Amino acid sequence: MSTQEEREAEAKQKQKDAKLARIKDIFWTAVIASVITILVVTALGWLTTQAIVEEAREEGVKELVALRASICLVRFQQRPDADAKLAEFKALSWNERDDAVEAFITAEGLATMLGEDAPASGAVEKCADAILRS
């Protein structure tokens, strides 16, 4: 009889061991799949929160520079000597033109907003392009 009981106990132990092995396999498969998913998502730039925040900041900076350049252009156009200055700039050679307009914008503070000490990065260049195109 003891051999029958031993066989049954051994069979139960094998079932428990098999069940435990399946649980371990499922656990490690889930861990490995999670790690691979995180790596793939990160590598492909699909982590949306950070990507969206960075994209919004970049877009905001571009729009802010465009707005400041527009304000700068309007300030230039409102000057009484705007037509004479524009003619003066257009009479310069291509090499000197951009530098002269940017220097004028900086000296006159056309791209510097109220409460700031210096114009935003890129606003002077955009303003100069807009003035030369007007």
JOPE-V548349 format. One record per residue. PSI is psi as a letter, one per 20 degrees, with the letter a starting at -180 (999 if undefined). Layout:
PSI  PSI
This chain:
h  h  h  g  h  g  g  g  g  h  g  g  h  h  g  g  g  g  g  g  g  g  g  g  g  g  g  h  g  g  g  g  h  g  g  g  g  g  g  g  g  g  h  i  k  j  n  h  g  g  g  g  g  g  g  h  g  g  h  g  g  g  h  g  g  g  g  h  h  g  g  g  g  g  g  g  h  i  q  h  k  g  g  g  g  g  h  g  g  i  i  r  r  h  h  h  g  g  g  g  g  h  g  g  g  g  h  i  k  h  i  p  r  p  i  q  h  q  q  q  p  i  h  g  g  h  g  g  g  g  g  h  i  999
